[in-house]
Amino acid sequence: MTCGAQGPAHRLAYIFGAICHALGKGTGLVIPRCTTEAMALHLDEIAQAAAPGARAVLLLEPAGWHTTKKFRVPANIALLTLLARSPELNPVENLWQFMRDNRLGSRDFKSYADILNHCCHAWNSLINRPCRIMSIELPEWAYGC
């Protein structure tokens, strides 16, 4: 997810986040750029957050920093790359829409530090409310037939 400030010094912050709807848990990072290194840090965070003995399945769009062979995928994570330009297939898109609608959208940030603070606060507010994560609607296909 991206949030940014308007103005001549337009800077962005990115939230790399992963959630488990069933358990109402998640982990994430707020970072300045989408890079292979950032993705590697994100994978390490997910690997540490996964329950002992569990295997996390991470659904990804085919962005370059998601699909590169330059980082090591932890043993307890499986990457599943979705079709290009099909965000409706990724259940976490509903989470990003919720955050845009309720926490990060229509804001005038005063500084880059303000952007980072808002992103961190928005993410932590969500992660600290497992019932909220569980209530964000999954697409129908995610429930199986």
DSSP file (Angstrom, degrees, kcal/mol; ACC not computed):
  #  RESIDUE AA STRUCTURE BP1 BP2  ACC     N-H-->O    O-->H-N    N-H-->O    O-->H-N    TCO  KAPPA ALPHA  PHI   PSI    X-CA   Y-CA   Z-CA
    1    1 A M              0   0    0      0, 0.0    14,-2.4     0, 0.0     2,-0.4   0.000 360.0 360.0 360.0 147.3    0.0    0.0    0.0
    2    2 A T  E     +A   14   0A   0     12,-0.2     2,-0.4    10,-0.0    12,-0.2  -0.946 360.0 176.9-120.3 138.3    1.2    3.5   -0.7
    3    3 A C  E     +A   13   0A   0     10,-2.3    10,-2.3    -2,-0.4     2,-0.3  -0.993  15.0 171.5-133.4 146.8    0.5    6.8    1.0
    4    4 A G  E     -A   12   0A   0     -2,-0.4     2,-0.3     8,-0.2   105,-0.2  -0.898  28.4-111.4-146.8 173.0    2.0   10.1    0.1
    5    5 A A        -     0   0    0      6,-1.4     2,-0.2    -2,-0.3     6,-0.1  -0.818  26.9-125.7-109.3 148.6    2.1   13.8    0.6
    6    6 A Q        +     0   0    0     -2,-0.3     3,-0.2   103,-0.2     5,-0.1  -0.626  64.3  61.2 -86.5 150.6    1.0   16.5   -1.9
    7    7 A G  S >  S-     0   0    0     -2,-0.2     3,-0.8     1,-0.1    -2,-0.1  -0.636  98.5 -53.1 126.6 179.2    3.4   19.3   -2.8
    8    8 A P  T 3  S+     0   0    0      0, 0.0     2,-0.4     0, 0.0    -1,-0.1   0.794 128.8  54.1 -64.7 -28.6    6.8   20.0   -4.3
    9    9 A A  T 3  S+     0   0    0     -3,-0.2     2,-0.3     2,-0.1    -4,-0.1  -0.319  80.0 178.9 -99.7  50.4    8.6   17.5   -2.0
   10   10 A H    <   +     0   0    0     -3,-0.8     2,-0.3    -2,-0.4    -4,-0.1  -0.355   6.9 169.9 -59.6 112.8    6.3   14.6   -2.9
   11   11 A R        -     0   0    0     -2,-0.3    -6,-1.4    -6,-0.1     2,-0.3  -0.933  17.7-147.9-127.5 151.7    7.6   11.6   -0.9
   12   12 A L  E     -A    4   0A   0     -2,-0.3     2,-0.4    20,-0.3    -8,-0.2  -0.817   7.6-161.5-119.5 155.8    6.0    8.3   -0.4
   13   13 A A  E     -A    3   0A   0    -10,-2.3   -10,-2.3    -2,-0.3     2,-0.4  -0.979  14.2-150.5-129.9 147.3    5.9    5.6    2.2
   14   14 A Y  E     -AB   2  31A   0     17,-3.2    17,-2.9    -2,-0.4     2,-0.7  -0.943   5.2-148.0-120.9 138.7    4.9    2.0    1.6
   15   15 A I  E     - B   0  30A   0    -14,-2.4     2,-0.8    -2,-0.4    15,-0.2  -0.933   9.0-165.3-103.8 115.3    3.2   -0.4    4.0
   16   16 A F  E     + B   0  29A   0     13,-2.8    13,-2.4    -2,-0.7     2,-0.3  -0.903  28.3 165.8 -95.1 111.5    4.3   -4.0    3.3
   17   17 A G  E     - B   0  28A   0     -2,-0.8     2,-0.3    11,-0.2    11,-0.2  -0.943  26.8-171.9-134.4 152.9    1.7   -6.0    5.3
   18   18 A A  E     - B   0  27A   0      9,-2.5     9,-2.3    -2,-0.3     2,-0.3  -0.997  12.3-173.9-139.5 140.5    0.5   -9.5    5.6
   19   19 A I  E     - B   0  26A   0     -2,-0.3     2,-0.5     7,-0.2     7,-0.3  -0.929  24.2-143.0-133.5 157.7   -2.6  -10.8    7.5
   20   20 A C  E  >> - B   0  25A   0      5,-3.0     4,-1.8    -2,-0.3     5,-1.3  -0.955  13.4-166.1-116.0 106.5   -4.2  -14.0    8.5
   21   21 A H  T  45S+     0   0    0     -2,-0.5    -1,-0.1     1,-0.2     3,-0.1   0.903  85.7  56.3 -57.9 -42.5   -8.0  -13.4    8.3
   22   22 A A  T  45S+     0   0    0      1,-0.2    -1,-0.2    -3,-0.1   112,-0.1   0.864 118.9  29.6 -61.9 -38.9   -8.7  -16.6   10.2
   23   23 A L  T  45S-     0   0    0     -3,-0.3    -1,-0.2     2,-0.1    -2,-0.2   0.562 101.2-126.2 -98.6 -10.5   -6.6  -15.7   13.3
   24   24 A G  T  <5 +     0   0    0     -4,-1.8     2,-0.3     1,-0.3   109,-0.2   0.836  66.7 128.5  68.8  31.7   -6.9  -12.0   13.1
   25   25 A K  E   < +B   20   0A   0     -5,-1.3    -5,-3.0   108,-0.1     2,-0.3  -0.796  28.5 163.5-118.6 160.5   -3.2  -11.5   13.1
   26   26 A G  E     -B   19   0A   0     -2,-0.3     2,-0.3    -7,-0.3    -7,-0.2  -0.987  19.4-154.4-164.2 168.4   -0.8   -9.6   10.9
   27   27 A T  E     +B   18   0A   0     -9,-2.3    -9,-2.5    -2,-0.3     2,-0.3  -0.984  22.5 158.6-147.3 152.2    2.7   -8.2   10.5
   28   28 A G  E     -B   17   0A   0     -2,-0.3     2,-0.3   -11,-0.2   -11,-0.2  -0.992  26.8-136.4-166.9 170.4    4.1   -5.4    8.5
   29   29 A L  E     -B   16   0A   0    -13,-2.4   -13,-2.8    -2,-0.3     2,-0.6  -0.982  12.9-142.3-135.0 144.5    6.7   -2.7    7.8
   30   30 A V  E     +B   15   0A   0     -2,-0.3   -15,-0.2   -15,-0.2    -2,-0.0  -0.960  36.5 169.2-106.7 121.5    6.5    0.9    6.8
   31   31 A I  E     -B   14   0A   0    -17,-2.9   -17,-3.2    -2,-0.6     3,-0.1  -0.882  43.2-127.1-134.9 160.5    9.3    1.6    4.4
   32   32 A P  S    S+     0   0    0      0, 0.0     2,-0.3     0, 0.0   -20,-0.3   0.714  89.1  24.1 -82.4 -20.5   10.4    4.4    2.0
   33   33 A R  S    S-     0   0    0    -19,-0.1     2,-0.9     2,-0.0   -19,-0.1  -0.991  70.7-121.1-145.9 150.3   10.8    2.4   -1.2
   34   34 A C        +     0   0    0     -2,-0.3     2,-0.3     4,-0.1    31,-0.1  -0.829  57.3 143.9 -90.0 107.1    9.6   -0.8   -2.8
   35   35 A T     >  -     0   0    0     -2,-0.9     4,-2.2    30,-0.1     5,-0.2  -0.868  66.3-103.2-138.1 169.2   12.7   -2.8   -3.4
   36   36 A T  H  > S+     0   0    0     -2,-0.3     4,-2.2     1,-0.2     5,-0.1   0.893 122.7  53.3 -59.7 -40.7   14.0   -6.3   -3.3
   37   37 A E  H  > S+     0   0    0      2,-0.2     4,-2.1     1,-0.2    -1,-0.2   0.896 107.7  50.1 -63.6 -40.5   15.7   -5.6    0.0
   38   38 A A  H  > S+     0   0    0      1,-0.2     4,-2.3     2,-0.2    -1,-0.2   0.906 110.0  50.8 -64.1 -41.3   12.4   -4.3    1.5
   39   39 A M  H  X S+     0   0    0     -4,-2.2     4,-2.6     1,-0.2    -2,-0.2   0.896 107.9  52.6 -63.8 -39.7   10.6   -7.5    0.3
   40   40 A A  H  X S+     0   0    0     -4,-2.2     4,-2.0     2,-0.2    -1,-0.2   0.906 109.8  48.7 -62.8 -41.5   13.3   -9.7    1.9
   41   41 A L  H  X S+     0   0    0     -4,-2.1     4,-2.1     2,-0.2    -2,-0.2   0.908 110.9  51.4 -62.3 -41.7   12.8   -7.8    5.2
   42   42 A H  H  X S+     0   0    0     -4,-2.3     4,-2.4     1,-0.2    -2,-0.2   0.916 108.4  50.6 -62.5 -44.4    9.0   -8.3    4.9
   43   43 A L  H  X S+     0   0    0     -4,-2.6     4,-2.7     1,-0.2    -1,-0.2   0.896 109.1  51.7 -61.4 -40.0    9.5  -12.1    4.3
   44   44 A D  H  X S+     0   0    0     -4,-2.0     4,-2.1     2,-0.2    -1,-0.2   0.902 109.0  50.8 -63.0 -40.3   11.6  -12.3    7.4
   45   45 A E  H  X S+     0   0    0     -4,-2.1     4,-1.9     2,-0.2    -2,-0.2   0.923 111.9  47.0 -62.0 -44.7    8.9  -10.5    9.4
   46   46 A I  H  X S+     0   0    0     -4,-2.4     4,-1.8     1,-0.2    -2,-0.2   0.925 110.0  53.1 -63.7 -44.7    6.3  -12.9    8.1
   47   47 A A  H  < S+     0   0    0     -4,-2.7    -1,-0.2     1,-0.2    -2,-0.2   0.893 111.8  45.6 -58.5 -40.9    8.5  -16.0    8.8
   48   48 A Q  H  < S+     0   0    0     -4,-2.1    -1,-0.2     1,-0.2    -2,-0.2   0.831 113.1  50.2 -71.5 -32.0    9.0  -14.8   12.4
   49   49 A A  H  < S+     0   0    0     -4,-1.9    -2,-0.2    -5,-0.2    -1,-0.2   0.727  87.1 102.3 -80.3 -22.2    5.3  -14.1   12.9
   50   50 A A  S  < S-     0   0    0     -4,-1.8     3,-0.1    -5,-0.1    27,-0.0  -0.317  84.7-101.5 -63.6 143.3    4.0  -17.4   11.6
   51   51 A A    >   -     0   0    0      1,-0.1     3,-2.4     2,-0.1    -1,-0.1  -0.304  50.8 -84.1 -61.6 147.4    3.0  -19.9   14.3
   52   52 A P  T 3  S+     0   0    0      0, 0.0    -1,-0.1     0, 0.0     3,-0.1  -0.311 117.8  11.6 -54.5 130.4    5.5  -22.6   15.1
   53   53 A G  T 3  S+     0   0    0      1,-0.3     2,-0.2    -3,-0.1    -2,-0.1   0.326 103.7 120.6  83.2  -8.1    5.1  -25.5   12.6
   54   54 A A    <   -     0   0    0     -3,-2.4     2,-0.5    -4,-0.0    -1,-0.3  -0.488  54.8-142.6 -87.4 158.9    2.8  -23.4   10.3
   55   55 A R        -     0   0    0     -2,-0.2     2,-0.4    -3,-0.1    22,-0.2  -0.989  13.5-144.3-121.5 122.7    3.5  -22.5    6.7
   56   56 A A  E     -c   77   0B   0     20,-3.0    22,-3.1    -2,-0.5     2,-0.6  -0.703   5.0-153.6 -86.8 134.3    2.4  -19.0    5.5
   57   57 A V  E     -c   78   0B   0     -2,-0.4     2,-0.6    20,-0.2    22,-0.2  -0.951  11.4-161.0-107.6 119.4    1.1  -18.7    2.0
   58   58 A L  E     -c   79   0B   0     20,-2.9    22,-2.8    -2,-0.6     2,-0.4  -0.897   5.9-149.8-107.7 117.1    1.7  -15.2    0.6
   59   59 A L  E     -c   80   0B   0     -2,-0.6     2,-0.3    20,-0.2    22,-0.2  -0.733  25.2-178.4 -85.9 130.3   -0.4  -14.1   -2.3
   60   60 A L  E     -c   81   0B   0     20,-2.4    22,-3.7    -2,-0.4    -2,-0.0  -0.954  29.9-128.9-132.7 145.4    1.5  -11.6   -4.5
   61   61 A E        -     0   0    0     -2,-0.3     2,-1.5    20,-0.2    23,-0.1  -0.579  46.8-100.2 -80.0 159.7    1.0   -9.5   -7.6
   62   62 A P        +     0   0    0      0, 0.0     2,-0.1     0, 0.0    22,-0.1  -0.143  66.4 150.5 -82.0  46.2    3.8  -10.0  -10.1
   63   63 A A    >>  -     0   0    0     -2,-1.5     4,-1.6     1,-0.1     3,-1.5  -0.434  58.6-112.6 -69.9 151.9    5.8   -6.8   -9.2
   64   64 A G  H 3> S+     0   0    0      1,-0.3     4,-1.1     2,-0.2     3,-0.1   0.859 116.9  51.6 -56.5 -40.1    9.5   -7.0   -9.8
   65   65 A W  H 34 S+     0   0    0      1,-0.2    -1,-0.3     2,-0.2   -30,-0.1   0.624 110.5  51.2 -75.9 -11.0   10.4   -6.8   -6.1
   66   66 A H  H <4 S+     0   0    0     -3,-1.5    -1,-0.2     1,-0.1    -2,-0.2   0.780 117.5  34.7 -87.7 -31.3    7.9   -9.6   -5.4
   67   67 A T  H  < S+     0   0    0     -4,-1.6    -2,-0.2    -3,-0.1    -3,-0.1   0.424  82.8 122.5-111.0   0.1    9.2  -12.1   -8.0
   68   68 A T     <  -     0   0    0     -4,-1.1     3,-0.5    -5,-0.2    -5,-0.0  -0.240  56.9-141.3 -63.8 152.3   12.9  -11.6   -8.1
   69   69 A K  S    S+     0   0    0      1,-0.2    -1,-0.1     3,-0.0    -2,-0.0   0.316  82.6  94.6 -91.9   7.2   15.2  -14.6   -7.4
   70   70 A K  S    S+     0   0    0      2,-0.1     2,-0.3     0, 0.0    -1,-0.2   0.637  76.9  60.9 -78.5 -14.4   17.6  -12.3   -5.5
   71   71 A F  S    S-     0   0    0     -3,-0.5     2,-0.5   -32,-0.0   -34,-0.0  -0.821  82.9-117.8-114.5 157.8   16.1  -12.9   -2.1
   72   72 A R        -     0   0    0     -2,-0.3    -2,-0.1     1,-0.0   -29,-0.0  -0.771  22.3-140.2 -90.6 128.6   15.9  -16.1   -0.1
   73   73 A V        -     0   0    0     -2,-0.5     4,-0.1     1,-0.1   -33,-0.0  -0.797  28.1-115.1 -88.0 122.4   12.3  -17.2    0.8
   74   74 A P    >   -     0   0    0      0, 0.0     3,-1.8     0, 0.0    -1,-0.1  -0.185  24.1-114.1 -55.7 150.8   12.2  -18.6    4.3
   75   75 A A  T 3  S+     0   0    0      1,-0.3    -2,-0.0     3,-0.0     0, 0.0   0.752 113.4  56.3 -60.8 -27.0   11.3  -22.3    4.6
   76   76 A N  T 3  S+     0   0    0    -21,-0.1   -20,-3.0   -26,-0.0     2,-0.4   0.195  96.7  78.6 -95.1  18.7    8.0  -21.6    6.3
   77   77 A I  E <   -c   56   0B   0     -3,-1.8     2,-0.4   -22,-0.2   -20,-0.2  -0.989  56.6-166.0-127.2 135.1    6.7  -19.3    3.5
   78   78 A A  E     -c   57   0B   0    -22,-3.1   -20,-2.9    -2,-0.4     2,-0.5  -0.981  15.8-144.6-114.6 130.3    5.2  -20.3    0.1
   79   79 A L  E     -c   58   0B   0     -2,-0.4     2,-0.5   -22,-0.2   -20,-0.2  -0.819  12.5-170.5 -96.1 131.2    4.8  -17.6   -2.5
   80   80 A L  E     -c   59   0B   0    -22,-2.8   -20,-2.4    -2,-0.5     2,-0.5  -0.943  12.2-151.6-122.5 107.2    1.8  -17.7   -4.8
   81   81 A T  E     -c   60   0B   0     -2,-0.5   -20,-0.2   -22,-0.2     2,-0.1  -0.668  12.2-149.9 -84.7 127.1    2.1  -15.2   -7.6
   82   82 A L        -     0   0    0    -22,-3.7     3,-0.1    -2,-0.5     2,-0.1  -0.301  32.5 -75.9 -86.2 172.9   -1.3  -14.0   -8.9
   83   83 A L    >   -     0   0    0      3,-0.2     3,-0.8     1,-0.1    -1,-0.2  -0.382  58.0 -96.7 -66.4 147.8   -2.2  -12.9  -12.5
   84   84 A A  T 3  S+     0   0    0      1,-0.2    -1,-0.1   -23,-0.1   -23,-0.0  -0.338 104.1  12.4 -63.8 147.4   -1.0   -9.4  -13.5
   85   85 A R  T 3  S+     0   0    0      1,-0.1    -1,-0.2    -3,-0.1     3,-0.1   0.845  95.3 113.2  54.2  41.3   -3.5   -6.6  -13.1
   86   86 A S    X   +     0   0    0     -3,-0.8     3,-2.1     1,-0.1     4,-0.3  -0.421  24.6 156.7-136.2  61.6   -5.9   -8.6  -11.1
   87   87 A P  G >   +     0   0    0      0, 0.0     3,-1.8     0, 0.0     6,-0.3   0.752  67.2  74.5 -61.1 -22.8   -6.0   -7.1   -7.6
   88   88 A E  G 3  S+     0   0    0      1,-0.3     6,-0.1    -3,-0.1    -2,-0.0   0.695  88.9  61.1 -64.0 -16.3   -9.5   -8.6   -7.0
   89   89 A L  G <  S+     0   0    0     -3,-2.1    -1,-0.3    -6,-0.1   -30,-0.0   0.617  89.4  79.8 -82.9 -12.8   -7.8  -12.0   -6.6
   90   90 A N    X   -     0   0    0     -3,-1.8     3,-2.0    -4,-0.3     4,-0.4  -0.849  66.2-157.5-102.4 111.3   -5.7  -10.8   -3.6
   91   91 A P  T >> S+     0   0    0      0, 0.0     3,-1.2     0, 0.0     4,-0.6   0.757  89.2  67.7 -58.3 -25.5   -7.7  -10.8   -0.3
   92   92 A V  H 3> S+     0   0    0      1,-0.2     4,-2.1     2,-0.2     3,-0.3   0.705  81.7  76.8 -70.7 -16.4   -5.4   -8.2    1.2
   93   93 A E  H <> S+     0   0    0     -3,-2.0     4,-2.3    -6,-0.3    -1,-0.2   0.851  89.5  57.0 -60.3 -32.7   -6.7   -5.6   -1.3
   94   94 A N  H <> S+     0   0    0     -3,-1.2     4,-2.2    -4,-0.4    -1,-0.2   0.870 105.4  51.1 -64.9 -35.3   -9.8   -5.3    0.9
   95   95 A L  H  X S+     0   0    0     -4,-0.6     4,-2.5    -3,-0.3    -2,-0.2   0.931 109.1  49.4 -65.2 -46.3   -7.6   -4.5    3.8
   96   96 A W  H  X S+     0   0    0     -4,-2.1     4,-2.4     1,-0.2    -2,-0.2   0.901 110.9  50.5 -61.5 -39.7   -5.8   -1.7    1.8
   97   97 A Q  H  X S+     0   0    0     -4,-2.3     4,-2.7     2,-0.2    -1,-0.2   0.913 109.2  51.5 -64.0 -41.6   -9.2   -0.3    0.8
   98   98 A F  H  X S+     0   0    0     -4,-2.2     4,-2.5     1,-0.2     5,-0.3   0.921 111.0  48.1 -58.8 -44.6  -10.3   -0.3    4.4
   99   99 A M  H  X>S+     0   0    0     -4,-2.5     5,-2.8     2,-0.2     4,-2.4   0.888 112.2  48.3 -67.4 -38.3   -7.1    1.6    5.4
  100  100 A R  I  <>S+     0   0    0     -4,-2.4     5,-1.7     4,-0.2    -1,-0.2   0.927 116.9  43.4 -64.4 -43.2   -7.5    4.1    2.6
  101  101 A D  I  <5S+     0   0    0     -4,-2.7    -2,-0.2    -5,-0.2    -1,-0.2   0.840 129.9  22.5 -70.6 -33.8  -11.2    4.7    3.5
  102  102 A N  I  <5S+     0   0    0     -4,-2.5    -3,-0.2    -5,-0.2    -2,-0.2   0.646 134.0  14.8-113.3 -18.3  -10.7    4.8    7.3
  103  103 A R  I  <5S+     0   0    0     -4,-2.4    -3,-0.2    -5,-0.3    -4,-0.1   0.699 126.0  22.2-129.3 -35.3   -7.2    5.7    8.2
  104  104 A L  I   <S+     0   0    0     -5,-2.8     3,-0.4    18,-0.1    -4,-0.2   0.627  87.2 101.5-121.7 -16.6   -5.1    7.2    5.4
  105  105 A G  S   <S+     0   0    0     -5,-1.7  -102,-0.0    -6,-0.5    -4,-0.0  -0.312  82.1  15.0 -75.5 157.3   -7.3    8.6    2.6
  106  106 A S  S    S+     0   0    0      1,-0.2     2,-0.4    -2,-0.0    -1,-0.2   0.879  89.4 140.0  51.3  50.3   -8.0   12.4    2.1
  107  107 A R        -     0   0    0     -3,-0.4     2,-0.7     2,-0.0    -1,-0.2  -0.926  49.2-144.8-122.4 147.4   -5.2   13.6    4.4
  108  108 A D        -     0   0    0     -2,-0.4     2,-0.2  -103,-0.1  -103,-0.1  -0.916  24.5-152.0-109.3 103.2   -2.9   16.5    4.0
  109  109 A F        -     0   0    0     -2,-0.7  -103,-0.2  -105,-0.2     3,-0.1  -0.540   7.9-152.9 -79.8 140.4    0.4   15.4    5.5
  110  110 A K  S    S-     0   0    0     -2,-0.2     2,-0.3     1,-0.2    -1,-0.1   0.763  71.1 -10.2 -83.5 -27.5    2.6   18.1    7.0
  111  111 A S  S  > S-     0   0    0      1,-0.1     4,-1.7  -100,-0.0    -1,-0.2  -0.948  73.5 -93.9-160.0 172.3    6.0   16.3    6.5
  112  112 A Y  H  > S+     0   0    0     -2,-0.3     4,-2.5     1,-0.2     5,-0.2   0.888 125.0  55.4 -65.4 -37.8    7.5   13.0    5.6
  113  113 A A  H  > S+     0   0    0      1,-0.2     4,-2.7     2,-0.2    -1,-0.2   0.872 105.3  53.5 -60.5 -36.2    7.7   12.2    9.3
  114  114 A D  H  > S+     0   0    0      2,-0.2     4,-2.6     1,-0.2    -1,-0.2   0.891 107.5  50.6 -65.3 -40.1    4.0   12.8    9.5
  115  115 A I  H  X S+     0   0    0     -4,-1.7     4,-2.6     2,-0.2    -2,-0.2   0.958 112.6  46.0 -60.4 -50.7    3.4   10.4    6.6
  116  116 A L  H  X S+     0   0    0     -4,-2.5     4,-2.7     1,-0.2     5,-0.2   0.914 112.9  50.0 -60.0 -44.1    5.5    7.7    8.4
  117  117 A N  H  X S+     0   0    0     -4,-2.7     4,-2.8     1,-0.2    -1,-0.2   0.915 111.7  47.9 -62.0 -43.6    3.7    8.3   11.7
  118  118 A H  H  X S+     0   0    0     -4,-2.6     4,-2.9     2,-0.2     5,-0.2   0.915 112.6  48.7 -64.3 -42.4    0.3    8.1   10.1
  119  119 A C  H  X S+     0   0    0     -4,-2.6     4,-2.5     2,-0.2     5,-0.2   0.939 114.3  45.4 -62.6 -46.5    1.2    4.9    8.2
  120  120 A C  H  X S+     0   0    0     -4,-2.7     4,-2.9    -5,-0.2     5,-0.2   0.926 115.1  47.5 -62.8 -44.8    2.6    3.3   11.4
  121  121 A H  H  X S+     0   0    0     -4,-2.8     4,-2.5    -5,-0.2     5,-0.2   0.921 112.4  49.4 -63.7 -43.6   -0.4    4.4   13.5
  122  122 A A  H  X S+     0   0    0     -4,-2.9     4,-1.6    -5,-0.2    -2,-0.2   0.937 115.0  43.8 -61.1 -46.9   -2.9    3.1   10.9
  123  123 A W  H  X S+     0   0    0     -4,-2.5     4,-2.7    -5,-0.2     5,-0.2   0.944 115.6  46.8 -64.6 -48.3   -1.2   -0.3   10.6
  124  124 A N  H  X S+     0   0    0     -4,-2.9     4,-2.0     1,-0.2    -1,-0.2   0.859 108.5  56.3 -64.6 -35.3   -0.7   -0.7   14.4
  125  125 A S  H  < S+     0   0    0     -4,-2.5    -1,-0.2    -5,-0.2    -2,-0.2   0.889 112.6  42.7 -61.8 -38.5   -4.4    0.4   15.1
  126  126 A L  H >< S+     0   0    0     -4,-1.6     3,-1.9    -5,-0.2     7,-0.4   0.940 113.1  50.2 -72.0 -47.8   -5.5   -2.4   12.7
  127  127 A I  H 3< S+     0   0    0     -4,-2.7    -2,-0.2     1,-0.3    -1,-0.2   0.798 104.7  59.1 -64.0 -29.2   -3.1   -5.1   14.0
  128  128 A N  T 3< S+     0   0    0     -4,-2.0    -1,-0.3    -5,-0.2    -2,-0.2   0.427 100.0  62.8 -79.9   2.7   -4.1   -4.4   17.6
  129  129 A R    X>  +     0   0    0     -3,-1.9     4,-1.6     1,-0.1     3,-1.1  -0.710  59.7 176.6-127.8  80.6   -7.7   -5.2   16.8
  130  130 A P  H 3> S+     0   0    0      0, 0.0     4,-2.5     0, 0.0     5,-0.2   0.849  81.0  58.1 -54.2 -37.5   -7.9   -8.9   15.7
  131  131 A C  H 3> S+     0   0    0      1,-0.2     4,-1.4     2,-0.2     5,-0.1   0.853 103.7  53.1 -63.7 -32.5  -11.7   -8.7   15.3
  132  132 A R  H <> S+     0   0    0     -3,-1.1     4,-1.2     2,-0.2     3,-0.2   0.931 109.0  48.4 -67.0 -45.2  -11.4   -5.9   12.8
  133  133 A I  H >< S+     0   0    0     -4,-1.6     3,-0.6    -7,-0.4    -2,-0.2   0.930 113.1  48.6 -58.5 -44.7   -8.9   -8.0   10.7
  134  134 A M  H 3< S+     0   0    0     -4,-2.5    -1,-0.2     1,-0.2    -2,-0.2   0.769 109.5  53.4 -68.1 -25.0  -11.3  -10.9   10.8
  135  135 A S  H 3< S+     0   0    0     -4,-1.4     2,-0.5    -3,-0.2    -1,-0.2   0.654  78.0 104.7 -87.8 -15.2  -14.3   -8.7    9.9
  136  136 A I  S << S-     0   0    0     -4,-1.2   -41,-0.1    -3,-0.6   -42,-0.1  -0.548  85.6-108.3 -69.5 120.7  -12.8   -7.3    6.7
  137  137 A E        -     0   0    0     -2,-0.5    -1,-0.1   -43,-0.1   -43,-0.1  -0.188  26.6-145.9 -62.8 132.7  -14.6   -9.2    4.1
  138  138 A L        -     0   0    0     -4,-0.1    -1,-0.1     1,-0.1     5,-0.1  -0.614  33.7 -95.2 -84.9 153.3  -12.8  -11.8    2.0
  139  139 A P    >   -     0   0    0      0, 0.0     3,-1.7     0, 0.0     4,-0.4  -0.382  38.4-110.0 -65.1 152.2  -13.8  -12.2   -1.6
  140  140 A E  G >  S+     0   0    0      1,-0.3     3,-1.6     2,-0.2     4,-0.3   0.852 115.4  60.3 -53.4 -40.1  -16.3  -15.0   -2.1
  141  141 A W  G >  S+     0   0    0      1,-0.3     3,-1.3     2,-0.2    -1,-0.3   0.757  91.0  70.3 -63.2 -23.2  -13.8  -17.3   -3.8
  142  142 A A  G <  S+     0   0    0     -3,-1.7    -1,-0.3     1,-0.3    -2,-0.2   0.673  90.3  61.0 -70.4 -15.9  -11.6  -17.4   -0.7
  143  143 A Y  G <  S-     0   0    0     -3,-1.6    -1,-0.3    -4,-0.4    -2,-0.2   0.597 102.8-134.4 -86.4 -10.7  -14.1  -19.4    1.2
  144  144 A G    <         0   0    0     -3,-1.3    -1,-0.2    -4,-0.3    -2,-0.1  -0.087 360.0 360.0  79.9 173.7  -14.0  -22.4   -1.2
  145  145 A C              0   0    0     -3,-0.1    -1,-0.2    -4,-0.0    -3,-0.0   0.384 360.0 360.0-111.6 360.0  -16.9  -24.3   -2.6
